[in-house]
Amino acid sequence: MKRISLLFLAISFLSTFALQAQKELKEGLIKYEVTDVKSDDPQMAAQLGMMKGTTNDVYFMKGKSLTKMNMMGGMMKMSMFSNSDDNTGVMLFDAMGQKYMIPMSADEKAANKEKSEEAMGDLEFIYDRDDKKTIAGYDCYKVTLKSDKMQGVEMSAYITKDITSTAEVMQGIDANKLEGFPLEYTVSQGGQFSMVFTALEVNDDIDTEVFNLDTKGFKEMTMEEFQSAMGGGMMGF
């Protein structure tokens, strides 16, 4: 678990999905993958190397979303379910057979969101519409996010206006402030690490049974207890 806890520095900055897709995508599946990882620190680089190829499958329909992350070749799995109708959620975490379940009430989710937004500070969104990419068949352009409170953390994304969503795609960021939906996003912190998630596939059909989580064998605990177990490196969702 010591090696795993070190990876949470990177995972803490990854997306927290609460998708409510509209227009073209009322329900569906977006398949993301970690396509690039870098670090100037040799030890961190070796550990981040295990994150390359991490998959992040996001299922969504009206009122529900589920993010299923598969890391380190299946050694570590995390599922995050969100019910936007009552703003509750649950996270399932499985690290080599050590299974934890963390339910989140509406009040807890609201408090965590407030803390994340406070930590981010006043964000500036800098759009470069000339920096374009086609990702998973969608035309995208670049946005860079900056804040004096981010303390060396740099974030950018390629967004598309062809998908309209009220998603909180990157933690602590109000999705309504973005002009479009991110299909690729990069998070970096100085020379410590840089990680890129890219959408490889967008589907408009899903099996709704995926939202029925199998919680058998998972130990229930609070987010505070889970953060303590993981060395304090995991933010709320």
Secondary structure, 3 states (H helix, E strand, C coil): CHHHHHHHHHHCCCECCCCCEECCCCCEEEEEEEEEEECCCHHHHHHHHCCCCCEEEEEEECCEEEEEEEEHHHCEEEEEEEECCCCEEEEEEEECCEEEEEEECHHHHHHHHHHHHHHHCCCEEEEEEEEEEEECCEEEEEEEEECHHHCCEEEEEEEECCCEECCCCECCCCHHHCCCEEEEEEEEECCCEEEEEEEEEEECCCCHHHHCCCCCCCEECCHHHHHHHCCCCCCCC
